[in-house]
Structure formats: C-alpha cells, structure tokens
Amino acid sequence: MSAKPTSPRRFRGRGRTLGVIEPRRLKKRRALALRWASVRRLEKIAKSEQPVLAGPWVGGVGMELLYWIPLLNWLTTAGGVDPERVVAVSRGGADPWYSEVAGRYIDLLDTHTPFELERWQQERPPQLADELHIGIHTHDRKAFTRARELLGEQEIQWLHPLLMHRLFAPRWHWGLPASIVASYTEHRLLPEEQHPGSLDLPESYAAVRAYFSPCFPNTPENRAGLERVISTLAEQTPVVLVGAREEAPGYEPFEPDPGLPVHDVSDQLESRTNLALQSRIVGNARVFVCTYGGFSYLGPFVGTQTLAVYSRAQFEIAHLDAIDRIGRRLDEEGTRLFRARHIDSLHVAAPLE
C-alpha cells in the first residue's frame, strides 16, 4: 500500500504551516500589485482630457467621508484634475459634500427609490478581507451608462470606488503604514451647504444620533448608558435627536424613553436631502454624540466635537486610527474633534466643557 500523501496544510517548516502561510503571502503580493495598477489608473485619468465620472457611491457614509471624498480632494488638487471635469454620483442629498471636487453632481435618488438602493448595496459581491474580489455590479454599469447619456458624452473616464478599495487595501488589511492612504488623500472640512432647507431647531443644542449595532448592541446596560448621557446633556442645553427611522441590516434604531427631554427632528428629514440636512444639524451643534460607526465620522468633517460610544471593540482599528488622526488636524485651533469611548468609561459630568 502506498503511503498517504502529505496534505500541504500539514507540511510544517520552521514551526509554521507552509500551506497556510504561502497563500497569505500571495494575497498580500497581489494586493500590492493591484494597488500599483490603481496608481497607474489614476495617472491615466489625470492625463486624459475626458470627463471623469466618480462613482456611483452607494456604500456607507464612513468610507465616503474618510477615504472617497478625500481621494477626490487629492485628485482635483495634487492630482492635477480640473474639478469641472468631474461628475460625482452619490445618493441621499450628498450634493454639498462634492461641490468643491465636481462640476456636476448626480443623485441616485432622483432615479431610484431608497429600497432599490438598499437592495443594490445588498446585492454587491461580498467584500472579502483582502478587498481583491469586489466586483463592479450590474447596477453600477447601468448607472455609468445612464450618466454618460445624461452628459451626452461617449468618451468618459470611469473612476469607480473599486479603485479606492484596491488603492488602500494594503493599509486596511495588511498593516502597511498610514502613508499608503495619506499619499492619495487630502482631508479637509466639508463645504458649507449653500441652500439649506428649513428645519425647526433650537438656537443652541447638542446633536445625538444613537442606534444599536454590532459594536453597541441593544442591551439594558447600553440603553441606560445612552439615556444617562442624553439626560446629562439636556441639563446644559437642548438635545436634538436625529436619525433615520430604519437603520441598515444588523442595526436597530434607538427609541428614547418618552420622559427624555429631546427634540426629535427625524420626521423633518427626507431621503433626497437627508445627508445635506444632517450635515447642517451636526455642523451647527455644540457637540455631537453618536454610536461609533461611519456616521460618527461626520462630526469632525463639519468642525463639531464628536463623542462616539461603543461597548464592543468590533470595528476596524485602521479606520479608528484614521479618524482619530484627522480629528486632531481639521480644527485650526488644535481642538481634538473626535473621541471614541467605551460607554462604561464615561463619567459625563459636563460633556460641553
């Protein structure tokens, strides 16, 4: 009887399983190769005289604020692309966010319902840990074709968010230095909204956007912690509660106790202008308290001191490190604009001091 062949996963060398180590090395090498291919693609876009379609962006707010818009900031400054060449495609009233990096903005909610965009996002190929297998969805291609027809242009450069993922994946998933991101991003405050909608807001207030998530699950302790924070804030200033009635899958809205003194403006928000109006609410607030997550990143980008709360450290450290660094740089007076804190570590005696 012949000997049973040794499985590659069982073959060990220098105390490690080579069958596991080698594929990881190959993935890292491929990630670096895709990064350089993305750099060359950016250079090609910059040298072209054609319009540039940036998007469509249908992902989370956090990645959009922390990486996508800063990439466009870089492209239209150090990258040498005239902003008038850029057509930005996003959703939910992000018009003012792109006003300095794009000569034209297309909102997907002008042609799609919120439900269709949610399904579009859910149907995207899974974003694996190495970010190598994100595909360009059929809906993305249709959006590109529709935008090209709207512009009346046959030849147009397509800057898809996939390029951003491949450009920064070595930092996010392989621990390379933060310079991987810094080399192709420019972080600055979001442009102020030029034509704000009408909102019923106090003259001075604290803004709160609270919800339950994997890093802040719906437990009696977390609910009590939120109510304690809100009650303490309300002793010093009116509290404006803002947020969508329906959160993303895996997220639950926070329904405050009827006795909590809050000014809920959720009913004043509409899908098409949602992000612009929430930017205005957070930007005019004395302080912003939010469950840790992508939306909590909005505070620093509109110049508002932000406290992000969590109870489980189930988040990407690379993103937390990035927003912490940016929150220290964006304020001209050196104010630290972003802090992430465990809910149990808070001793909220005077949040506004």
Contacts in CASP RR format, 6 or more apart in sequence:
PFRMAT RR
TARGET T0000
AUTHOR 0000-0000-0000
METHOD contacts of the structure
MODEL  1
MSAKPTSPRRFRGRGRTLGVIEPRRLKKRRALALRWASVRRLEKIAKSEQ
PVLAGPWVGGVGMELLYWIPLLNWLTTAGGVDPERVVAVSRGGADPWYSE
VAGRYIDLLDTHTPFELERWQQERPPQLADELHIGIHTHDRKAFTRAREL
LGEQEIQWLHPLLMHRLFAPRWHWGLPASIVASYTEHRLLPEEQHPGSLD
LPESYAAVRAYFSPCFPNTPENRAGLERVISTLAEQTPVVLVGAREEAPG
YEPFEPDPGLPVHDVSDQLESRTNLALQSRIVGNARVFVCTYGGFSYLGP
FVGTQTLAVYSRAQFEIAHLDAIDRIGRRLDEEGTRLFRARHIDSLHVAA
PLE
8 18 0 8 1.000
8 19 0 8 1.000
9 17 0 8 1.000
9 19 0 8 1.000
9 20 0 8 1.000
10 17 0 8 1.000
11 17 0 8 1.000
11 18 0 8 1.000
11 19 0 8 1.000
12 18 0 8 1.000
27 130 0 8 1.000
27 132 0 8 1.000
28 130 0 8 1.000
28 170 0 8 1.000
28 174 0 8 1.000
30 130 0 8 1.000
30 132 0 8 1.000
31 130 0 8 1.000
31 131 0 8 1.000
31 132 0 8 1.000
31 166 0 8 1.000
31 169 0 8 1.000
31 170 0 8 1.000
31 173 0 8 1.000
31 174 0 8 1.000
32 170 0 8 1.000
34 132 0 8 1.000
34 166 0 8 1.000
34 169 0 8 1.000
35 166 0 8 1.000
35 167 0 8 1.000
35 168 0 8 1.000
35 169 0 8 1.000
35 170 0 8 1.000
35 180 0 8 1.000
37 166 0 8 1.000
38 163 0 8 1.000
38 166 0 8 1.000
38 167 0 8 1.000
39 167 0 8 1.000
39 184 0 8 1.000
41 163 0 8 1.000
42 75 0 8 1.000
42 79 0 8 1.000
42 163 0 8 1.000
42 167 0 8 1.000
42 184 0 8 1.000
44 157 0 8 1.000
45 52 0 8 1.000
45 75 0 8 1.000
45 81 0 8 1.000
45 157 0 8 1.000
45 159 0 8 1.000
46 75 0 8 1.000
46 79 0 8 1.000
46 80 0 8 1.000
46 81 0 8 1.000
48 157 0 8 1.000
50 85 0 8 1.000
50 153 0 8 1.000
50 155 0 8 1.000
50 156 0 8 1.000
50 157 0 8 1.000
51 85 0 8 1.000
51 86 0 8 1.000
51 87 0 8 1.000
51 151 0 8 1.000
51 153 0 8 1.000
51 156 0 8 1.000
51 157 0 8 1.000
52 75 0 8 1.000
52 81 0 8 1.000
52 85 0 8 1.000
52 86 0 8 1.000
52 87 0 8 1.000
52 156 0 8 1.000
52 157 0 8 1.000
52 158 0 8 1.000
52 159 0 8 1.000
53 86 0 8 1.000
53 87 0 8 1.000
53 89 0 8 1.000
53 144 0 8 1.000
53 147 0 8 1.000
53 148 0 8 1.000
53 156 0 8 1.000
53 157 0 8 1.000
53 158 0 8 1.000
53 159 0 8 1.000
54 72 0 8 1.000
54 86 0 8 1.000
54 87 0 8 1.000
54 88 0 8 1.000
54 89 0 8 1.000
54 101 0 8 1.000
54 102 0 8 1.000
54 159 0 8 1.000
55 88 0 8 1.000
55 89 0 8 1.000
55 90 0 8 1.000
55 140 0 8 1.000
55 143 0 8 1.000
55 158 0 8 1.000
55 159 0 8 1.000
55 160 0 8 1.000
55 161 0 8 1.000
56 89 0 8 1.000
56 90 0 8 1.000
56 91 0 8 1.000
56 108 0 8 1.000
56 140 0 8 1.000
56 143 0 8 1.000
56 144 0 8 1.000
57 64 0 8 1.000
57 68 0 8 1.000
57 88 0 8 1.000
57 89 0 8 1.000
57 90 0 8 1.000
57 91 0 8 1.000
57 94 0 8 1.000
57 161 0 8 1.000
58 90 0 8 1.000
58 91 0 8 1.000
58 108 0 8 1.000
58 117 0 8 1.000
58 120 0 8 1.000
58 121 0 8 1.000
59 121 0 8 1.000
59 161 0 8 1.000
60 294 0 8 1.000
61 275 0 8 1.000
61 294 0 8 1.000
61 295 0 8 1.000
61 297 0 8 1.000
61 298 0 8 1.000
62 293 0 8 1.000
62 294 0 8 1.000
62 295 0 8 1.000
62 297 0 8 1.000
62 298 0 8 1.000
62 319 0 8 1.000
63 294 0 8 1.000
64 90 0 8 1.000
64 94 0 8 1.000
64 97 0 8 1.000
65 97 0 8 1.000
65 190 0 8 1.000
65 294 0 8 1.000
65 297 0 8 1.000
65 298 0 8 1.000
65 301 0 8 1.000
66 294 0 8 1.000
66 297 0 8 1.000
66 319 0 8 1.000
66 322 0 8 1.000
66 323 0 8 1.000
66 326 0 8 1.000
67 164 0 8 1.000
67 168 0 8 1.000
67 181 0 8 1.000
67 185 0 8 1.000
68 161 0 8 1.000
68 164 0 8 1.000
69 97 0 8 1.000
69 98 0 8 1.000
69 101 0 8 1.000
69 190 0 8 1.000
70 185 0 8 1.000
70 186 0 8 1.000
70 187 0 8 1.000
70 188 0 8 1.000
71 164 0 8 1.000
71 167 0 8 1.000
71 184 0 8 1.000
71 185 0 8 1.000
72 86 0 8 1.000
72 88 0 8 1.000
72 98 0 8 1.000
72 101 0 8 1.000
72 102 0 8 1.000
73 100 0 8 1.000
73 101 0 8 1.000
73 185 0 8 1.000
73 186 0 8 1.000
73 187 0 8 1.000
73 188 0 8 1.000
74 184 0 8 1.000
74 185 0 8 1.000
74 186 0 8 1.000
75 81 0 8 1.000
75 86 0 8 1.000
75 101 0 8 1.000
75 159 0 8 1.000
76 82 0 8 1.000
76 83 0 8 1.000
76 86 0 8 1.000
76 100 0 8 1.000
76 101 0 8 1.000
77 186 0 8 1.000
78 186 0 8 1.000
83 100 0 8 1.000
83 101 0 8 1.000
83 102 0 8 1.000
83 103 0 8 1.000
84 103 0 8 1.000
85 103 0 8 1.000
86 101 0 8 1.000
86 102 0 8 1.000
86 103 0 8 1.000
86 104 0 8 1.000
87 102 0 8 1.000
87 103 0 8 1.000
87 104 0 8 1.000
87 105 0 8 1.000
87 106 0 8 1.000
87 147 0 8 1.000
87 151 0 8 1.000
88 98 0 8 1.000
88 101 0 8 1.000
88 102 0 8 1.000
88 103 0 8 1.000
88 104 0 8 1.000
88 105 0 8 1.000
88 106 0 8 1.000
89 105 0 8 1.000
89 106 0 8 1.000
89 107 0 8 1.000
89 108 0 8 1.000
89 143 0 8 1.000
89 147 0 8 1.000
90 97 0 8 1.000
90 98 0 8 1.000
90 105 0 8 1.000
90 106 0 8 1.000
90 107 0 8 1.000
90 108 0 8 1.000
91 107 0 8 1.000
91 108 0 8 1.000
91 109 0 8 1.000
91 112 0 8 1.000
91 117 0 8 1.000
92 107 0 8 1.000
92 108 0 8 1.000
92 109 0 8 1.000
92 271 0 8 1.000
92 272 0 8 1.000
92 273 0 8 1.000
92 274 0 8 1.000
92 275 0 8 1.000
93 107 0 8 1.000
93 109 0 8 1.000
93 272 0 8 1.000
93 273 0 8 1.000
93 274 0 8 1.000
93 275 0 8 1.000
93 276 0 8 1.000
94 105 0 8 1.000
94 107 0 8 1.000
94 275 0 8 1.000
94 276 0 8 1.000
95 105 0 8 1.000
95 107 0 8 1.000
95 276 0 8 1.000
96 190 0 8 1.000
96 191 0 8 1.000
96 192 0 8 1.000
96 193 0 8 1.000
96 194 0 8 1.000
96 276 0 8 1.000
96 279 0 8 1.000
97 190 0 8 1.000
97 191 0 8 1.000
97 275 0 8 1.000
97 279 0 8 1.000
98 105 0 8 1.000
99 105 0 8 1.000
99 191 0 8 1.000
99 194 0 8 1.000
100 191 0 8 1.000
104 151 0 8 1.000
106 147 0 8 1.000
106 150 0 8 1.000
107 272 0 8 1.000
108 117 0 8 1.000
108 143 0 8 1.000
109 117 0 8 1.000
109 271 0 8 1.000
109 272 0 8 1.000
110 272 0 8 1.000
111 146 0 8 1.000
112 120 0 8 1.000
114 271 0 8 1.000
118 248 0 8 1.000
120 137 0 8 1.000
120 139 0 8 1.000
122 249 0 8 1.000
123 137 0 8 1.000
123 139 0 8 1.000
124 134 0 8 1.000
124 135 0 8 1.000
124 137 0 8 1.000
125 133 0 8 1.000
125 134 0 8 1.000
125 135 0 8 1.000
125 137 0 8 1.000
126 133 0 8 1.000
127 133 0 8 1.000
127 134 0 8 1.000
127 165 0 8 1.000
128 134 0 8 1.000
129 173 0 8 1.000
130 169 0 8 1.000
130 173 0 8 1.000
130 174 0 8 1.000
131 165 0 8 1.000
131 166 0 8 1.000
131 169 0 8 1.000
131 172 0 8 1.000
131 173 0 8 1.000
132 166 0 8 1.000
132 169 0 8 1.000
134 162 0 8 1.000
134 165 0 8 1.000
135 162 0 8 1.000
136 160 0 8 1.000
136 162 0 8 1.000
140 160 0 8 1.000
144 158 0 8 1.000
147 156 0 8 1.000
148 154 0 8 1.000
148 156 0 8 1.000
167 184 0 8 1.000
168 180 0 8 1.000
168 181 0 8 1.000
168 184 0 8 1.000
170 176 0 8 1.000
170 180 0 8 1.000
171 177 0 8 1.000
171 178 0 8 1.000
171 180 0 8 1.000
171 181 0 8 1.000
171 318 0 8 1.000
172 316 0 8 1.000
172 318 0 8 1.000
172 319 0 8 1.000
175 318 0 8 1.000
178 321 0 8 1.000
178 322 0 8 1.000
178 325 0 8 1.000
181 322 0 8 1.000
187 326 0 8 1.000
187 329 0 8 1.000
187 330 0 8 1.000
188 330 0 8 1.000
189 301 0 8 1.000
189 302 0 8 1.000
189 303 0 8 1.000
189 330 0 8 1.000
190 279 0 8 1.000
190 301 0 8 1.000
190 302 0 8 1.000
193 276 0 8 1.000
193 279 0 8 1.000
193 280 0 8 1.000
196 276 0 8 1.000
196 277 0 8 1.000
196 280 0 8 1.000
197 273 0 8 1.000
197 276 0 8 1.000
197 277 0 8 1.000
197 280 0 8 1.000
199 265 0 8 1.000
199 268 0 8 1.000
199 277 0 8 1.000
199 280 0 8 1.000
199 281 0 8 1.000
200 265 0 8 1.000
200 268 0 8 1.000
201 240 0 8 1.000
201 263 0 8 1.000
201 265 0 8 1.000
201 281 0 8 1.000
201 284 0 8 1.000
202 237 0 8 1.000
202 238 0 8 1.000
202 240 0 8 1.000
202 263 0 8 1.000
204 237 0 8 1.000
204 238 0 8 1.000
204 286 0 8 1.000
205 237 0 8 1.000
205 238 0 8 1.000
205 239 0 8 1.000
205 240 0 8 1.000
205 263 0 8 1.000
205 284 0 8 1.000
205 285 0 8 1.000
205 286 0 8 1.000
206 233 0 8 1.000
206 236 0 8 1.000
206 237 0 8 1.000
206 238 0 8 1.000
206 239 0 8 1.000
206 240 0 8 1.000
206 285 0 8 1.000
206 286 0 8 1.000
206 287 0 8 1.000
206 288 0 8 1.000
206 289 0 8 1.000
206 351 0 8 1.000
206 352 0 8 1.000
207 239 0 8 1.000
207 240 0 8 1.000
207 242 0 8 1.000
207 281 0 8 1.000
207 282 0 8 1.000
207 283 0 8 1.000
207 285 0 8 1.000
207 287 0 8 1.000
207 288 0 8 1.000
207 289 0 8 1.000
207 304 0 8 1.000
208 229 0 8 1.000
208 230 0 8 1.000
208 233 0 8 1.000
208 239 0 8 1.000
208 240 0 8 1.000
208 241 0 8 1.000
208 242 0 8 1.000
208 262 0 8 1.000
208 288 0 8 1.000
208 289 0 8 1.000
208 290 0 8 1.000
209 241 0 8 1.000
209 242 0 8 1.000
209 243 0 8 1.000
209 278 0 8 1.000
209 282 0 8 1.000
209 288 0 8 1.000
209 289 0 8 1.000
209 290 0 8 1.000
209 291 0 8 1.000
209 295 0 8 1.000
209 296 0 8 1.000
210 226 0 8 1.000
210 230 0 8 1.000
210 241 0 8 1.000
210 254 0 8 1.000
210 289 0 8 1.000
210 290 0 8 1.000
210 291 0 8 1.000
211 243 0 8 1.000
211 247 0 8 1.000
211 251 0 8 1.000
211 252 0 8 1.000
211 253 0 8 1.000
211 254 0 8 1.000
211 291 0 8 1.000
212 218 0 8 1.000
212 222 0 8 1.000
212 251 0 8 1.000
212 252 0 8 1.000
212 253 0 8 1.000
212 254 0 8 1.000
212 291 0 8 1.000
213 247 0 8 1.000
213 250 0 8 1.000
213 251 0 8 1.000
213 252 0 8 1.000
213 291 0 8 1.000
213 292 0 8 1.000
213 293 0 8 1.000
214 250 0 8 1.000
214 312 0 8 1.000
214 314 0 8 1.000
215 291 0 8 1.000
215 292 0 8 1.000
215 293 0 8 1.000
215 310 0 8 1.000
215 311 0 8 1.000
215 312 0 8 1.000
215 313 0 8 1.000
215 314 0 8 1.000
215 315 0 8 1.000
216 222 0 8 1.000
216 291 0 8 1.000
216 292 0 8 1.000
216 309 0 8 1.000
216 310 0 8 1.000
216 311 0 8 1.000
216 312 0 8 1.000
216 343 0 8 1.000
217 311 0 8 1.000
217 312 0 8 1.000
218 252 0 8 1.000
219 311 0 8 1.000
221 311 0 8 1.000
221 343 0 8 1.000
221 344 0 8 1.000
222 311 0 8 1.000
222 343 0 8 1.000
223 254 0 8 1.000
225 343 0 8 1.000
225 346 0 8 1.000
226 254 0 8 1.000
226 309 0 8 1.000
226 343 0 8 1.000
227 256 0 8 1.000
227 257 0 8 1.000
227 260 0 8 1.000
228 348 0 8 1.000
229 289 0 8 1.000
229 309 0 8 1.000
229 346 0 8 1.000
229 348 0 8 1.000
229 351 0 8 1.000
230 239 0 8 1.000
230 241 0 8 1.000
230 256 0 8 1.000
230 260 0 8 1.000
230 262 0 8 1.000
230 289 0 8 1.000
231 260 0 8 1.000
231 261 0 8 1.000
232 348 0 8 1.000
232 349 0 8 1.000
232 351 0 8 1.000
233 239 0 8 1.000
233 287 0 8 1.000
233 289 0 8 1.000
233 348 0 8 1.000
233 351 0 8 1.000
233 352 0 8 1.000
234 260 0 8 1.000
234 261 0 8 1.000
234 262 0 8 1.000
236 350 0 8 1.000
236 351 0 8 1.000
236 352 0 8 1.000
237 286 0 8 1.000
237 352 0 8 1.000
238 261 0 8 1.000
238 263 0 8 1.000
239 260 0 8 1.000
239 261 0 8 1.000
239 262 0 8 1.000
239 263 0 8 1.000
240 262 0 8 1.000
240 263 0 8 1.000
240 264 0 8 1.000
240 265 0 8 1.000
240 281 0 8 1.000
240 285 0 8 1.000
241 256 0 8 1.000
241 262 0 8 1.000
241 263 0 8 1.000
241 264 0 8 1.000
241 265 0 8 1.000
241 266 0 8 1.000
242 264 0 8 1.000
242 265 0 8 1.000
242 266 0 8 1.000
242 269 0 8 1.000
242 278 0 8 1.000
242 281 0 8 1.000
242 282 0 8 1.000
243 253 0 8 1.000
243 266 0 8 1.000
243 269 0 8 1.000
243 278 0 8 1.000
244 253 0 8 1.000
244 266 0 8 1.000
244 269 0 8 1.000
244 274 0 8 1.000
245 253 0 8 1.000
245 266 0 8 1.000
246 253 0 8 1.000
247 253 0 8 1.000
254 291 0 8 1.000
256 262 0 8 1.000
256 264 0 8 1.000
265 281 0 8 1.000
268 277 0 8 1.000
269 277 0 8 1.000
269 278 0 8 1.000
270 277 0 8 1.000
278 298 0 8 1.000
279 298 0 8 1.000
279 302 0 8 1.000
282 288 0 8 1.000
282 298 0 8 1.000
282 299 0 8 1.000
282 302 0 8 1.000
282 304 0 8 1.000
283 299 0 8 1.000
283 302 0 8 1.000
283 303 0 8 1.000
283 304 0 8 1.000
285 304 0 8 1.000
286 304 0 8 1.000
286 305 0 8 1.000
286 352 0 8 1.000
287 304 0 8 1.000
287 305 0 8 1.000
287 306 0 8 1.000
287 307 0 8 1.000
287 351 0 8 1.000
287 352 0 8 1.000
288 296 0 8 1.000
288 298 0 8 1.000
288 299 0 8 1.000
288 304 0 8 1.000
288 305 0 8 1.000
288 306 0 8 1.000
288 307 0 8 1.000
289 306 0 8 1.000
289 307 0 8 1.000
289 309 0 8 1.000
289 351 0 8 1.000
290 296 0 8 1.000
290 298 0 8 1.000
290 299 0 8 1.000
290 306 0 8 1.000
290 307 0 8 1.000
290 308 0 8 1.000
290 309 0 8 1.000
291 308 0 8 1.000
291 309 0 8 1.000
291 310 0 8 1.000
292 308 0 8 1.000
292 309 0 8 1.000
292 310 0 8 1.000
292 315 0 8 1.000
292 340 0 8 1.000
293 308 0 8 1.000
293 315 0 8 1.000
296 306 0 8 1.000
296 308 0 8 1.000
296 323 0 8 1.000
296 338 0 8 1.000
296 340 0 8 1.000
297 323 0 8 1.000
297 338 0 8 1.000
298 306 0 8 1.000
299 305 0 8 1.000
299 306 0 8 1.000
299 337 0 8 1.000
299 338 0 8 1.000
300 306 0 8 1.000
300 323 0 8 1.000
300 326 0 8 1.000
300 327 0 8 1.000
300 330 0 8 1.000
300 337 0 8 1.000
300 338 0 8 1.000
301 330 0 8 1.000
303 330 0 8 1.000
303 331 0 8 1.000
303 337 0 8 1.000
304 337 0 8 1.000
305 335 0 8 1.000
305 336 0 8 1.000
305 337 0 8 1.000
306 337 0 8 1.000
306 338 0 8 1.000
306 339 0 8 1.000
307 339 0 8 1.000
307 341 0 8 1.000
307 351 0 8 1.000
308 338 0 8 1.000
308 339 0 8 1.000
308 340 0 8 1.000
308 341 0 8 1.000
309 340 0 8 1.000
309 341 0 8 1.000
309 342 0 8 1.000
309 343 0 8 1.000
309 346 0 8 1.000
310 340 0 8 1.000
310 341 0 8 1.000
310 342 0 8 1.000
310 343 0 8 1.000
311 342 0 8 1.000
311 343 0 8 1.000
311 344 0 8 1.000
320 340 0 8 1.000
323 338 0 8 1.000
324 338 0 8 1.000
324 340 0 8 1.000
326 338 0 8 1.000
327 336 0 8 1.000
327 337 0 8 1.000
327 338 0 8 1.000
328 334 0 8 1.000
328 336 0 8 1.000
328 337 0 8 1.000
328 338 0 8 1.000
330 337 0 8 1.000
331 337 0 8 1.000
END
